[in-house]
Amino acid sequence: MNTHYVDFRTIQYEIEARYPQRGRVRRDSSLEIVRRTMSRLWREENHPVRDR
């Protein structure tokens, strides 16, 4: 595949056409991941016996 793509959206459409996905994957922002991790660590520290 040595086609030269002018812009990223063209590549994106090409990939989506070639490999169709079942559903859109929701990308978590890094802030969301940090928040989730911190809350999990907080739970583990404060309630060591009780796990979800």
C-alpha positions as CSV (number, residue, x, y, z in Angstrom):
1,M,0.0,0.0,0.0
2,N,2.1,2.9,-1.2
3,T,-0.7,5.4,-1.8
4,H,0.2,8.9,-0.5
5,Y,-2.6,10.3,1.7
6,V,-3.1,14.0,1.8
7,D,-4.8,14.1,5.1
8,F,-5.5,12.0,8.2
9,R,-9.2,11.8,7.6
10,T,-8.6,10.0,4.3
11,I,-6.6,7.4,6.1
12,Q,-9.3,7.1,8.8
13,Y,-12.0,6.5,6.2
14,E,-9.8,4.0,4.3
15,I,-9.2,2.0,7.5
16,E,-12.8,2.1,8.5
17,A,-13.9,0.9,5.1
18,R,-11.4,-1.9,5.1
19,Y,-12.0,-3.0,8.7
20,P,-15.5,-2.3,9.8
21,Q,-16.1,-2.1,13.5
22,R,-19.1,-3.4,15.4
23,G,-19.4,-0.3,17.6
24,R,-17.6,2.9,18.5
25,V,-15.1,2.5,21.2
26,R,-15.3,5.3,23.8
27,R,-11.8,6.5,24.5
28,D,-11.3,7.6,28.1
29,S,-9.3,10.7,28.5
30,S,-6.2,10.4,30.6
31,L,-7.8,12.6,33.2
32,E,-10.7,10.1,33.5
33,I,-8.2,7.2,33.9
34,V,-6.3,9.0,36.6
35,R,-9.5,9.8,38.4
36,R,-10.7,6.2,38.3
37,T,-7.3,4.9,39.5
38,M,-7.2,7.4,42.4
39,S,-10.7,6.5,43.5
40,R,-9.9,2.8,43.4
41,L,-6.7,3.3,45.4
42,W,-8.7,5.4,47.9
43,R,-11.2,2.6,48.3
44,E,-8.5,0.0,48.8
45,E,-6.8,2.1,51.4
46,N,-10.0,3.0,53.4
47,H,-11.9,-0.3,53.0
48,P,-9.2,-3.0,52.8
49,V,-11.7,-5.8,53.6
50,R,-14.6,-4.8,51.4
51,D,-13.9,-5.1,47.7
52,R,-16.3,-4.4,44.8
